[in-house]
Amino acid sequence: MTATPLVVLDACVLANFSLCDTLLRLAEPPRLFEPRWSEEIIRETTRTLELKLGWPNSVSARRRASGCIEQFAFPCNG
């Protein structure tokens, strides 16, 4: 049996809703890959959503609180 490849999704992917949605759907069974990201990537995504894209804090917080983001997080080193 072949292992499912692990793929790190950076903030530039997670902040782009359409791209993020598409890639996470491809990670659903039958999986093409297993997505991963770190807490640092999540913080960068939140900053991008709020500061660069103008999302209200309440919206970016709700997206994070949905649980989807934490489901695939991996620990940061350093």
mmCIF file of the N, C-alpha and C atoms, coordinates in Angstrom:
data_MODEL
# 
_entry.id   MODEL 
# 
loop_
_atom_site.group_PDB 
_atom_site.id 
_atom_site.type_symbol 
_atom_site.label_atom_id 
_atom_site.label_alt_id 
_atom_site.label_comp_id 
_atom_site.label_asym_id 
_atom_site.label_entity_id 
_atom_site.label_seq_id 
_atom_site.pdbx_PDB_ins_code 
_atom_site.Cartn_x 
_atom_site.Cartn_y 
_atom_site.Cartn_z 
_atom_site.occupancy 
_atom_site.B_iso_or_equiv 
_atom_site.pdbx_formal_charge 
_atom_site.auth_seq_id 
_atom_site.auth_comp_id 
_atom_site.auth_asym_id 
_atom_site.auth_atom_id 
_atom_site.pdbx_PDB_model_num 
ATOM 1   N N  . MET A 1 1  ? 0.835   -1.181 0.000  1.00 0.00 ? 1  MET A N  1 
ATOM 2   C CA . MET A 1 1  ? 0.000   0.000  0.000  1.00 0.00 ? 1  MET A CA 1 
ATOM 3   C C  . MET A 1 1  ? 0.879   1.243  0.000  1.00 0.00 ? 1  MET A C  1 
ATOM 4   N N  . THR A 1 2  ? 0.546   2.206  -0.799 1.00 0.00 ? 2  THR A N  1 
ATOM 5   C CA . THR A 1 2  ? 1.308   3.434  -0.910 1.00 0.00 ? 2  THR A CA 1 
ATOM 6   C C  . THR A 1 2  ? 0.831   4.443  0.126  1.00 0.00 ? 2  THR A C  1 
ATOM 7   N N  . ALA A 1 3  ? 1.797   5.097  0.781  1.00 0.00 ? 3  ALA A N  1 
ATOM 8   C CA . ALA A 1 3  ? 1.457   6.112  1.785  1.00 0.00 ? 3  ALA A CA 1 
ATOM 9   C C  . ALA A 1 3  ? 0.934   7.373  1.097  1.00 0.00 ? 3  ALA A C  1 
ATOM 10  N N  . THR A 1 4  ? 0.004   8.029  1.756  1.00 0.00 ? 4  THR A N  1 
ATOM 11  C CA . THR A 1 4  ? -0.530  9.290  1.254  1.00 0.00 ? 4  THR A CA 1 
ATOM 12  C C  . THR A 1 4  ? 0.512   10.373 1.479  1.00 0.00 ? 4  THR A C  1 
ATOM 13  N N  . PRO A 1 5  ? 0.868   11.143 0.452  1.00 0.00 ? 5  PRO A N  1 
ATOM 14  C CA . PRO A 1 5  ? 1.881   12.184 0.643  1.00 0.00 ? 5  PRO A CA 1 
ATOM 15  C C  . PRO A 1 5  ? 1.385   13.292 1.567  1.00 0.00 ? 5  PRO A C  1 
ATOM 16  N N  . LEU A 1 6  ? 2.301   13.791 2.403  1.00 0.00 ? 6  LEU A N  1 
ATOM 17  C CA . LEU A 1 6  ? 2.012   14.936 3.261  1.00 0.00 ? 6  LEU A CA 1 
ATOM 18  C C  . LEU A 1 6  ? 2.352   16.202 2.482  1.00 0.00 ? 6  LEU A C  1 
ATOM 19  N N  . VAL A 1 7  ? 1.466   17.195 2.549  1.00 0.00 ? 7  VAL A N  1 
ATOM 20  C CA . VAL A 1 7  ? 1.669   18.456 1.832  1.00 0.00 ? 7  VAL A CA 1 
ATOM 21  C C  . VAL A 1 7  ? 1.442   19.603 2.813  1.00 0.00 ? 7  VAL A C  1 
ATOM 22  N N  . VAL A 1 8  ? 2.423   20.494 2.925  1.00 0.00 ? 8  VAL A N  1 
ATOM 23  C CA . VAL A 1 8  ? 2.287   21.671 3.779  1.00 0.00 ? 8  VAL A CA 1 
ATOM 24  C C  . VAL A 1 8  ? 1.611   22.772 2.977  1.00 0.00 ? 8  VAL A C  1 
ATOM 25  N N  . LEU A 1 9  ? 0.481   23.266 3.506  1.00 0.00 ? 9  LEU A N  1 
ATOM 26  C CA . LEU A 1 9  ? -0.234  24.384 2.888  1.00 0.00 ? 9  LEU A CA 1 
ATOM 27  C C  . LEU A 1 9  ? 0.158   25.654 3.626  1.00 0.00 ? 9  LEU A C  1 
ATOM 28  N N  . ASP A 1 10 ? 0.764   26.582 2.917  1.00 0.00 ? 10 ASP A N  1 
ATOM 29  C CA . ASP A 1 10 ? 1.239   27.825 3.508  1.00 0.00 ? 10 ASP A CA 1 
ATOM 30  C C  . ASP A 1 10 ? 0.100   28.846 3.594  1.00 0.00 ? 10 ASP A C  1 
ATOM 31  N N  . ALA A 1 11 ? 0.403   29.974 4.236  1.00 0.00 ? 11 ALA A N  1 
ATOM 32  C CA . ALA A 1 11 ? -0.601  31.024 4.431  1.00 0.00 ? 11 ALA A CA 1 
ATOM 33  C C  . ALA A 1 11 ? -1.153  31.548 3.114  1.00 0.00 ? 11 ALA A C  1 
ATOM 34  N N  . CYS A 1 12 ? -0.329  31.579 2.078  1.00 0.00 ? 12 CYS A N  1 
ATOM 35  C CA . CYS A 1 12 ? -0.816  32.093 0.788  1.00 0.00 ? 12 CYS A CA 1 
ATOM 36  C C  . CYS A 1 12 ? -1.909  31.186 0.224  1.00 0.00 ? 12 CYS A C  1 
ATOM 37  N N  . VAL A 1 13 ? -1.916  29.916 0.597  1.00 0.00 ? 13 VAL A N  1 
ATOM 38  C CA . VAL A 1 13 ? -2.969  28.987 0.178  1.00 0.00 ? 13 VAL A CA 1 
ATOM 39  C C  . VAL A 1 13 ? -4.169  29.093 1.111  1.00 0.00 ? 13 VAL A C  1 
ATOM 40  N N  . LEU A 1 14 ? -3.914  29.106 2.421  1.00 0.00 ? 14 LEU A N  1 
ATOM 41  C CA . LEU A 1 14 ? -5.010  29.118 3.394  1.00 0.00 ? 14 LEU A CA 1 
ATOM 42  C C  . LEU A 1 14 ? -5.791  30.430 3.382  1.00 0.00 ? 14 LEU A C  1 
ATOM 43  N N  . ALA A 1 15 ? -5.150  31.525 3.001  1.00 0.00 ? 15 ALA A N  1 
ATOM 44  C CA . ALA A 1 15 ? -5.839  32.817 2.969  1.00 0.00 ? 15 ALA A CA 1 
ATOM 45  C C  . ALA A 1 15 ? -6.696  32.984 1.721  1.00 0.00 ? 15 ALA A C  1 
ATOM 46  N N  . ASN A 1 16 ? -6.436  32.207 0.708  1.00 0.00 ? 16 ASN A N  1 
ATOM 47  C CA . ASN A 1 16 ? -7.209  32.259 -0.537 1.00 0.00 ? 16 ASN A CA 1 
ATOM 48  C C  . ASN A 1 16 ? -8.342  31.240 -0.417 1.00 0.00 ? 16 ASN A C  1 
ATOM 49  N N  . PHE A 1 17 ? -9.542  31.728 -0.131 1.00 0.00 ? 17 PHE A N  1 
ATOM 50  C CA . PHE A 1 17 ? -10.652 30.818 0.189  1.00 0.00 ? 17 PHE A CA 1 
ATOM 51  C C  . PHE A 1 17 ? -10.914 29.792 -0.909 1.00 0.00 ? 17 PHE A C  1 
ATOM 52  N N  . SER A 1 18 ? -10.956 30.198 -2.146 1.00 0.00 ? 18 SER A N  1 
ATOM 53  C CA . SER A 1 18 ? -11.259 29.262 -3.242 1.00 0.00 ? 18 SER A CA 1 
ATOM 54  C C  . SER A 1 18 ? -10.188 28.191 -3.376 1.00 0.00 ? 18 SER A C  1 
ATOM 55  N N  . LEU A 1 19 ? -8.930  28.604 -3.325 1.00 0.00 ? 19 LEU A N  1 
ATOM 56  C CA . LEU A 1 19 ? -7.830  27.645 -3.430 1.00 0.00 ? 19 LEU A CA 1 
ATOM 57  C C  . LEU A 1 19 ? -7.808  26.715 -2.227 1.00 0.00 ? 19 LEU A C  1 
ATOM 58  N N  . CYS A 1 20 ? -7.973  27.270 -1.040 1.00 0.00 ? 20 CYS A N  1 
ATOM 59  C CA . CYS A 1 20 ? -7.994  26.468 0.186  1.00 0.00 ? 20 CYS A CA 1 
ATOM 60  C C  . CYS A 1 20 ? -9.124  25.433 0.139  1.00 0.00 ? 20 CYS A C  1 
ATOM 61  N N  . ASP A 1 21 ? -10.309 25.868 -0.240 1.00 0.00 ? 21 ASP A N  1 
ATOM 62  C CA . ASP A 1 21 ? -11.460 24.972 -0.330 1.00 0.00 ? 21 ASP A CA 1 
ATOM 63  C C  . ASP A 1 21 ? -11.206 23.849 -1.328 1.00 0.00 ? 21 ASP A C  1 
ATOM 64  N N  . THR A 1 22 ? -10.670 24.189 -2.478 1.00 0.00 ? 22 THR A N  1 
ATOM 65  C CA . THR A 1 22 ? -10.393 23.183 -3.508 1.00 0.00 ? 22 THR A CA 1 
ATOM 66  C C  . THR A 1 22 ? -9.382  22.150 -3.017 1.00 0.00 ? 22 THR A C  1 
ATOM 67  N N  . LEU A 1 23 ? -8.288  22.633 -2.434 1.00 0.00 ? 23 LEU A N  1 
ATOM 68  C CA . LEU A 1 23 ? -7.253  21.705 -1.979 1.00 0.00 ? 23 LEU A CA 1 
ATOM 69  C C  . LEU A 1 23 ? -7.734  20.843 -0.814 1.00 0.00 ? 23 LEU A C  1 
ATOM 70  N N  . LEU A 1 24 ? -8.510  21.419 0.098  1.00 0.00 ? 24 LEU A N  1 
ATOM 71  C CA . LEU A 1 24 ? -9.018  20.608 1.214  1.00 0.00 ? 24 LEU A CA 1 
ATOM 72  C C  . LEU A 1 24 ? -10.027 19.574 0.735  1.00 0.00 ? 24 LEU A C  1 
ATOM 73  N N  . ARG A 1 25 ? -10.768 19.876 -0.306 1.00 0.00 ? 25 ARG A N  1 
ATOM 74  C CA . ARG A 1 25 ? -11.678 18.870 -0.879 1.00 0.00 ? 25 ARG A CA 1 
ATOM 75  C C  . ARG A 1 25 ? -10.897 17.727 -1.512 1.00 0.00 ? 25 ARG A C  1 
ATOM 76  N N  . LEU A 1 26 ? -9.753  18.034 -2.106 1.00 0.00 ? 26 LEU A N  1 
ATOM 77  C CA . LEU A 1 26 ? -8.902  16.984 -2.681 1.00 0.00 ? 26 LEU A CA 1 
ATOM 78  C C  . LEU A 1 26 ? -8.259  16.128 -1.593 1.00 0.00 ? 26 LEU A C  1 
ATOM 79  N N  . ALA A 1 27 ? -8.221  16.647 -0.366 1.00 0.00 ? 27 ALA A N  1 
ATOM 80  C CA . ALA A 1 27 ? -7.654  15.903 0.750  1.00 0.00 ? 27 ALA A CA 1 
ATOM 81  C C  . ALA A 1 27 ? -8.694  15.034 1.455  1.00 0.00 ? 27 ALA A C  1 
ATOM 82  N N  . GLU A 1 28 ? -9.960  15.127 1.033  1.00 0.00 ? 28 GLU A N  1 
ATOM 83  C CA . GLU A 1 28 ? -11.004 14.268 1.592  1.00 0.00 ? 28 GLU A CA 1 
ATOM 84  C C  . GLU A 1 28 ? -10.912 12.888 0.935  1.00 0.00 ? 28 GLU A C  1 
ATOM 85  N N  . PRO A 1 29 ? -11.426 11.847 1.607  1.00 0.00 ? 29 PRO A N  1 
ATOM 86  C CA . PRO A 1 29 ? -11.368 10.504 1.010  1.00 0.00 ? 29 PRO A CA 1 
ATOM 87  C C  . PRO A 1 29 ? -12.067 10.445 -0.333 1.00 0.00 ? 29 PRO A C  1 
ATOM 88  N N  . PRO A 1 30 ? -11.505 9.767  -1.304 1.00 0.00 ? 30 PRO A N  1 
ATOM 89  C CA . PRO A 1 30 ? -10.180 9.136  -1.279 1.00 0.00 ? 30 PRO A CA 1 
ATOM 90  C C  . PRO A 1 30 ? -9.092  10.192 -1.440 1.00 0.00 ? 30 PRO A C  1 
ATOM 91  N N  . ARG A 1 31 ? -8.223  10.276 -0.486 1.00 0.00 ? 31 ARG A N  1 
ATOM 92  C CA . ARG A 1 31 ? -7.232  11.351 -0.386 1.00 0.00 ? 31 ARG A CA 1 
ATOM 93  C C  . ARG A 1 31 ? -6.188  11.311 -1.496 1.00 0.00 ? 31 ARG A C  1 
ATOM 94  N N  . LEU A 1 32 ? -5.940  12.485 -2.068 1.00 0.00 ? 32 LEU A N  1 
ATOM 95  C CA . LEU A 1 32 ? -4.805  12.629 -2.974 1.00 0.00 ? 32 LEU A CA 1 
ATOM 96  C C  . LEU A 1 32 ? -3.554  13.005 -2.181 1.00 0.00 ? 32 LEU A C  1 
ATOM 97  N N  . PHE A 1 33 ? -3.760  13.671 -1.034 1.00 0.00 ? 33 PHE A N  1 
ATOM 98  C CA . PHE A 1 33 ? -2.656  14.057 -0.160 1.00 0.00 ? 33 PHE A CA 1 
ATOM 99  C C  . PHE A 1 33 ? -3.215  14.329 1.225  1.00 0.00 ? 33 PHE A C  1 
ATOM 100 N N  . GLU A 1 34 ? -2.323  14.449 2.199  1.00 0.00 ? 34 GLU A N  1 
ATOM 101 C CA . GLU A 1 34 ? -2.716  14.780 3.569  1.00 0.00 ? 34 GLU A CA 1 
ATOM 102 C C  . GLU A 1 34 ? -2.182  16.174 3.892  1.00 0.00 ? 34 GLU A C  1 
ATOM 103 N N  . PRO A 1 35 ? -3.075  17.154 4.081  1.00 0.00 ? 35 PRO A N  1 
ATOM 104 C CA . PRO A 1 35 ? -2.612  18.536 4.314  1.00 0.00 ? 35 PRO A CA 1 
ATOM 105 C C  . PRO A 1 35 ? -2.072  18.723 5.727  1.00 0.00 ? 35 PRO A C  1 
ATOM 106 N N  . ARG A 1 36 ? -1.108  19.617 5.833  1.00 0.00 ? 36 ARG A N  1 
ATOM 107 C CA . ARG A 1 36 ? -0.534  19.984 7.125  1.00 0.00 ? 36 ARG A CA 1 
ATOM 108 C C  . ARG A 1 36 ? -0.212  21.466 7.114  1.00 0.00 ? 36 ARG A C  1 
ATOM 109 N N  . TRP A 1 37 ? -0.217  22.089 8.310  1.00 0.00 ? 37 TRP A N  1 
ATOM 110 C CA . TRP A 1 37 ? 0.253   23.459 8.507  1.00 0.00 ? 37 TRP A CA 1 
ATOM 111 C C  . TRP A 1 37 ? 0.554   23.624 9.975  1.00 0.00 ? 37 TRP A C  1 
ATOM 112 N N  . SER A 1 38 ? 1.261   24.685 10.313 1.00 0.00 ? 38 SER A N  1 
ATOM 113 C CA . SER A 1 38 ? 1.684   24.933 11.686 1.00 0.00 ? 38 SER A CA 1 
ATOM 114 C C  . SER A 1 38 ? 0.904   26.094 12.296 1.00 0.00 ? 38 SER A C  1 
ATOM 115 N N  . GLU A 1 39 ? 1.071   26.270 13.596 1.00 0.00 ? 39 GLU A N  1 
ATOM 116 C CA . GLU A 1 39 ? 0.470   27.421 14.276 1.00 0.00 ? 39 GLU A CA 1 
ATOM 117 C C  . GLU A 1 39 ? 1.034   28.717 13.699 1.00 0.00 ? 39 GLU A C  1 
ATOM 118 N N  . GLU A 1 40 ? 2.303   28.725 13.349 1.00 0.00 ? 40 GLU A N  1 
ATOM 119 C CA . GLU A 1 40 ? 2.912   29.917 12.747 1.00 0.00 ? 40 GLU A CA 1 
ATOM 120 C C  . GLU A 1 40 ? 2.231   30.262 11.417 1.00 0.00 ? 40 GLU A C  1 
ATOM 121 N N  . ILE A 1 41 ? 1.925   29.253 10.618 1.00 0.00 ? 41 ILE A N  1 
ATOM 122 C CA . ILE A 1 41 ? 1.218   29.470 9.349  1.00 0.00 ? 41 ILE A CA 1 
ATOM 123 C C  . ILE A 1 41 ? -0.182  30.005 9.614  1.00 0.00 ? 41 ILE A C  1 
ATOM 124 N N  . ILE A 1 42 ? -0.841  29.496 10.641 1.00 0.00 ? 42 ILE A N  1 
ATOM 125 C CA . ILE A 1 42 ? -2.187  29.973 10.989 1.00 0.00 ? 42 ILE A CA 1 
ATOM 126 C C  . ILE A 1 42 ? -2.140  31.442 11.410 1.00 0.00 ? 42 ILE A C  1 
ATOM 127 N N  . ARG A 1 43 ? -1.139  31.808 12.212 1.00 0.00 ? 43 ARG A N  1 
ATOM 128 C CA . ARG A 1 43 ? -1.006  33.218 12.627 1.00 0.00 ? 43 ARG A CA 1 
ATOM 129 C C  . ARG A 1 43 ? -0.764  34.110 11.410 1.00 0.00 ? 43 ARG A C  1 
ATOM 130 N N  . GLU A 1 44 ? 0.086   33.650 10.485 1.00 0.00 ? 44 GLU A N  1 
ATOM 131 C CA . GLU A 1 44 ? 0.347   34.426 9.273  1.00 0.00 ? 44 GLU A CA 1 
ATOM 132 C C  . GLU A 1 44 ? -0.924  34.546 8.425  1.00 0.00 ? 44 GLU A C  1 
ATOM 133 N N  . THR A 1 45 ? -1.689  33.476 8.344  1.00 0.00 ? 45 THR A N  1 
ATOM 134 C CA . THR A 1 45 ? -2.945  33.500 7.594  1.00 0.00 ? 45 THR A CA 1 
ATOM 135 C C  . THR A 1 45 ? -3.910  34.515 8.205  1.00 0.00 ? 45 THR A C  1 
ATOM 136 N N  . THR A 1 46 ? -4.034  34.498 9.518  1.00 0.00 ? 46 THR A N  1 
ATOM 137 C CA . THR A 1 46 ? -4.920  35.435 10.211 1.00 0.00 ? 46 THR A CA 1 
ATOM 138 C C  . THR A 1 46 ? -4.486  36.874 9.967  1.00 0.00 ? 46 THR A C  1 
ATOM 139 N N  . ARG A 1 47 ? -3.188  37.147 10.066 1.00 0.00 ? 47 ARG A N  1 
ATOM 140 C CA . ARG A 1 47 ? -2.682  38.500 9.787  1.00 0.00 ? 47 ARG A CA 1 
ATOM 141 C C  . ARG A 1 47 ? -3.010  38.920 8.358  1.00 0.00 ? 47 ARG A C  1 
ATOM 142 N N  . THR A 1 48 ? -2.822  38.006 7.422  1.00 0.00 ? 48 THR A N  1 
ATOM 143 C CA . THR A 1 48 ? -3.111  38.313 6.015  1.00 0.00 ? 48 THR A CA 1 
ATOM 144 C C  . THR A 1 48 ? -4.587  38.620 5.819  1.00 0.00 ? 48 THR A C  1 
ATOM 145 N N  . LEU A 1 49 ? -5.452  37.784 6.395  1.00 0.00 ? 49 LEU A N  1 
ATOM 146 C CA . LEU A 1 49 ? -6.892  37.996 6.251  1.00 0.00 ? 49 LEU A CA 1 
ATOM 147 C C  . LEU A 1 49 ? -7.311  39.346 6.815  1.00 0.00 ? 49 LEU A C  1 
ATOM 148 N N  . GLU A 1 50 ? -6.770  39.708 7.978  1.00 0.00 ? 50 GLU A N  1 
ATOM 149 C CA . GLU A 1 50 ? -7.196  40.929 8.656  1.00 0.00 ? 50 GLU A CA 1 
ATOM 150 C C  . GLU A 1 50 ? -6.497  42.180 8.120  1.00 0.00 ? 50 GLU A C  1 
ATOM 151 N N  . LEU A 1 51 ? -5.179  42.125 7.968  1.00 0.00 ? 51 LEU A N  1 
ATOM 152 C CA . LEU A 1 51 ? -4.434  43.332 7.613  1.00 0.00 ? 51 LEU A CA 1 
ATOM 153 C C  . LEU A 1 51 ? -4.380  43.588 6.109  1.00 0.00 ? 51 LEU A C  1 
ATOM 154 N N  . LYS A 1 52 ? -4.200  42.555 5.319  1.00 0.00 ? 52 LYS A N  1 
ATOM 155 C CA . LYS A 1 52 ? -4.063  42.749 3.875  1.00 0.00 ? 52 LYS A CA 1 
ATOM 156 C C  . LYS A 1 52 ? -5.389  42.645 3.127  1.00 0.00 ? 52 LYS A C  1 
ATOM 157 N N  . LEU A 1 53 ? -6.266  41.750 3.599  1.00 0.00 ? 53 LEU A N  1 
ATOM 158 C CA . LEU A 1 53 ? -7.531  41.547 2.897  1.00 0.00 ? 53 LEU A CA 1 
ATOM 159 C C  . LEU A 1 53 ? -8.710  42.244 3.568  1.00 0.00 ? 53 LEU A C  1 
ATOM 160 N N  . GLY A 1 54 ? -8.473  42.830 4.745  1.00 0.00 ? 54 GLY A N  1 
ATOM 161 C CA . GLY A 1 54 ? -9.497  43.623 5.406  1.00 0.00 ? 54 GLY A CA 1 
ATOM 162 C C  . GLY A 1 54 ? -10.627 42.844 6.061  1.00 0.00 ? 54 GLY A C  1 
ATOM 163 N N  . TRP A 1 55 ? -10.405 41.556 6.356  1.00 0.00 ? 55 TRP A N  1 
ATOM 164 C CA . TRP A 1 55 ? -11.441 40.788 7.040  1.00 0.00 ? 55 TRP A CA 1 
ATOM 165 C C  . TRP A 1 55 ? -11.578 41.288 8.474  1.00 0.00 ? 55 TRP A C  1 
ATOM 166 N N  . PRO A 1 56 ? -12.811 41.408 8.977  1.00 0.00 ? 56 PRO A N  1 
ATOM 167 C CA . PRO A 1 56 ? -12.996 41.745 10.393 1.00 0.00 ? 56 PRO A CA 1 
ATOM 168 C C  . PRO A 1 56 ? -12.449 40.619 11.278 1.00 0.00 ? 56 PRO A C  1 
ATOM 169 N N  . ASN A 1 57 ? -11.951 40.981 12.438 1.00 0.00 ? 57 ASN A N  1 
ATOM 170 C CA . ASN A 1 57 ? -11.410 40.006 13.378 1.00 0.00 ? 57 ASN A CA 1 
ATOM 171 C C  . ASN A 1 57 ? -12.426 38.914 13.687 1.00 0.00 ? 57 ASN A C  1 
ATOM 172 N N  . SER A 1 58 ? -13.696 39.277 13.802 1.00 0.00 ? 58 SER A N  1 
ATOM 173 C CA . SER A 1 58 ? -14.731 38.298 14.147 1.00 0.00 ? 58 SER A CA 1 
ATOM 174 C C  . SER A 1 58 ? -14.862 37.215 13.075 1.00 0.00 ? 58 SER A C  1 
ATOM 175 N N  . VAL A 1 59 ? -14.673 37.582 11.821 1.00 0.00 ? 59 VAL A N  1 
ATOM 176 C CA . VAL A 1 59 ? -14.799 36.613 10.726 1.00 0.00 ? 59 VAL A CA 1 
ATOM 177 C C  . VAL A 1 59 ? -13.596 35.680 10.702 1.00 0.00 ? 59 VAL A C  1 
ATOM 178 N N  . SER A 1 60 ? -12.389 36.234 10.827 1.00 0.00 ? 60 SER A N  1 
ATOM 179 C CA . SER A 1 60 ? -11.209 35.379 10.817 1.00 0.00 ? 60 SER A CA 1 
ATOM 180 C C  . SER A 1 60 ? -11.181 34.480 12.053 1.00 0.00 ? 60 SER A C  1 
ATOM 181 N N  . ALA A 1 61 ? -11.651 34.985 13.196 1.00 0.00 ? 61 ALA A N  1 
ATOM 182 C CA . ALA A 1 61 ? -11.714 34.169 14.410 1.00 0.00 ? 61 ALA A CA 1 
ATOM 183 C C  . ALA A 1 61 ? -12.722 33.032 14.250 1.00 0.00 ? 61 ALA A C  1 
ATOM 184 N N  . ARG A 1 62 ? -13.856 33.314 13.604 1.00 0.00 ? 62 ARG A N  1 
ATOM 185 C CA . ARG A 1 62 ? -14.865 32.275 13.389 1.00 0.00 ? 62 ARG A CA 1 
ATOM 186 C C  . ARG A 1 62 ? -14.328 31.188 12.464 1.00 0.00 ? 62 ARG A C  1 
ATOM 187 N N  . ARG A 1 63 ? -13.572 31.588 11.442 1.00 0.00 ? 63 ARG A N  1 
ATOM 188 C CA . ARG A 1 63 ? -12.977 30.606 10.524 1.00 0.00 ? 63 ARG A CA 1 
ATOM 189 C C  . ARG A 1 63 ? -12.022 29.687 11.284 1.00 0.00 ? 63 ARG A C  1 
ATOM 190 N N  . ARG A 1 64 ? -11.223 30.282 12.166 1.00 0.00 ? 64 ARG A N  1 
ATOM 191 C CA . ARG A 1 64 ? -10.288 29.472 12.946 1.00 0.00 ? 64 ARG A CA 1 
ATOM 192 C C  . ARG A 1 64 ? -11.027 28.597 13.956 1.00 0.00 ? 64 ARG A C  1 
ATOM 193 N N  . ALA A 1 65 ? -12.073 29.123 14.568 1.00 0.00 ? 65 ALA A N  1 
ATOM 194 C CA . ALA A 1 65 ? -12.821 28.386 15.588 1.00 0.00 ? 65 ALA A CA 1 
ATOM 195 C C  . ALA A 1 65 ? -13.619 27.224 15.004 1.00 0.00 ? 65 ALA A C  1 
ATOM 196 N N  . SER A 1 66 ? -13.774 27.193 13.697 1.00 0.00 ? 66 SER A N  1 
ATOM 197 C CA . SER A 1 66 ? -14.556 26.122 13.074 1.00 0.00 ? 66 SER A CA 1 
ATOM 198 C C  . SER A 1 66 ? -13.952 24.746 13.317 1.00 0.00 ? 66 SER A C  1 
ATOM 199 N N  . GLY A 1 67 ? -12.662 24.696 13.681 1.00 0.00 ? 67 GLY A N  1 
ATOM 200 C CA . GLY A 1 67 ? -12.034 23.419 13.973 1.00 0.00 ? 67 GLY A CA 1 
ATOM 201 C C  . GLY A 1 67 ? -11.316 22.813 12.784 1.00 0.00 ? 67 GLY A C  1 
ATOM 202 N N  . CYS A 1 68 ? -11.675 23.211 11.591 1.00 0.00 ? 68 CYS A N  1 
ATOM 203 C CA . CYS A 1 68 ? -11.042 22.660 10.398 1.00 0.00 ? 68 CYS A CA 1 
ATOM 204 C C  . CYS A 1 68 ? -9.549  22.961 10.390 1.00 0.00 ? 68 CYS A C  1 
ATOM 205 N N  . ILE A 1 69 ? -9.202  24.162 10.777 1.00 0.00 ? 69 ILE A N  1 
ATOM 206 C CA . ILE A 1 69 ? -7.799  24.575 10.734 1.00 0.00 ? 69 ILE A CA 1 
ATOM 207 C C  . ILE A 1 69 ? -6.953  23.724 11.680 1.00 0.00 ? 69 ILE A C  1 
ATOM 208 N N  . GLU A 1 70 ? -7.401  23.530 12.900 1.00 0.00 ? 70 GLU A N  1 
ATOM 209 C CA . GLU A 1 70 ? -6.632  22.768 13.872 1.00 0.00 ? 70 GLU A CA 1 
ATOM 210 C C  . GLU A 1 70 ? -6.559  21.284 13.550 1.00 0.00 ? 70 GLU A C  1 
ATOM 211 N N  . GLN A 1 71 ? -7.493  20.792 12.784 1.00 0.00 ? 71 GLN A N  1 
ATOM 212 C CA . GLN A 1 71 ? -7.557  19.366 12.476 1.00 0.00 ? 71 GLN A CA 1 
ATOM 213 C C  . GLN A 1 71 ? -6.261  18.858 11.816 1.00 0.00 ? 71 GLN A C  1 
ATOM 214 N N  . PHE A 1 72 ? -5.643  19.685 10.996 1.00 0.00 ? 72 PHE A N  1 
ATOM 215 C CA . PHE A 1 72 ? -4.479  19.236 10.257 1.00 0.00 ? 72 PHE A CA 1 
ATOM 216 C C  . PHE A 1 72 ? -3.183  19.901 10.712 1.00 0.00 ? 72 PHE A C  1 
ATOM 217 N N  . ALA A 1 73 ? -3.213  20.616 11.821 1.00 0.00 ? 73 ALA A N  1 
ATOM 218 C CA . ALA A 1 73 ? -2.019  21.335 12.267 1.00 0.00 ? 73 ALA A CA 1 
ATOM 219 C C  . ALA A 1 73 ? -0.940  20.375 12.737 1.00 0.00 ? 73 ALA A C  1 
ATOM 220 N N  . PHE A 1 74 ? 0.302   20.747 12.521 1.00 0.00 ? 74 PHE A N  1 
ATOM 221 C CA . PHE A 1 74 ? 1.422   19.994 13.048 1.00 0.00 ? 74 PHE A CA 1 
ATOM 222 C C  . PHE A 1 74 ? 2.242   20.924 13.924 1.00 0.00 ? 74 PHE A C  1 
ATOM 223 N N  . PRO A 1 75 ? 3.006   20.365 14.866 1.00 0.00 ? 75 PRO A N  1 
ATOM 224 C CA . PRO A 1 75 ? 3.741   21.236 15.787 1.00 0.00 ? 75 PRO A CA 1 
ATOM 225 C C  . PRO A 1 75 ? 4.855   21.994 15.084 1.00 0.00 ? 75 PRO A C  1 
ATOM 226 N N  . CYS A 1 76 ? 5.049   23.240 15.529 1.00 0.00 ? 76 CYS A N  1 
ATOM 227 C CA . CYS A 1 76 ? 6.166   24.061 15.026 1.00 0.00 ? 76 CYS A CA 1 
ATOM 228 C C  . CYS A 1 76 ? 7.446   23.618 15.691 1.00 0.00 ? 76 CYS A C  1 
ATOM 229 N N  . ASN A 1 77 ? 8.519   23.683 14.964 1.00 0.00 ? 77 ASN A N  1 
ATOM 230 C CA . ASN A 1 77 ? 9.846   23.443 15.545 1.00 0.00 ? 77 ASN A CA 1 
ATOM 231 C C  . ASN A 1 77 ? 10.536  24.784 15.672 1.00 0.00 ? 77 ASN A C  1 
ATOM 232 N N  . GLY A 1 78 ? 10.726  25.224 16.917 1.00 0.00 ? 78 GLY A N  1 
ATOM 233 C CA . GLY A 1 78 ? 11.441  26.482 17.150 1.00 0.00 ? 78 GLY A CA 1 
ATOM 234 C C  . GLY A 1 78 ? 10.509  27.595 17.141 1.00 0.00 ? 78 GLY A C  1 
# 
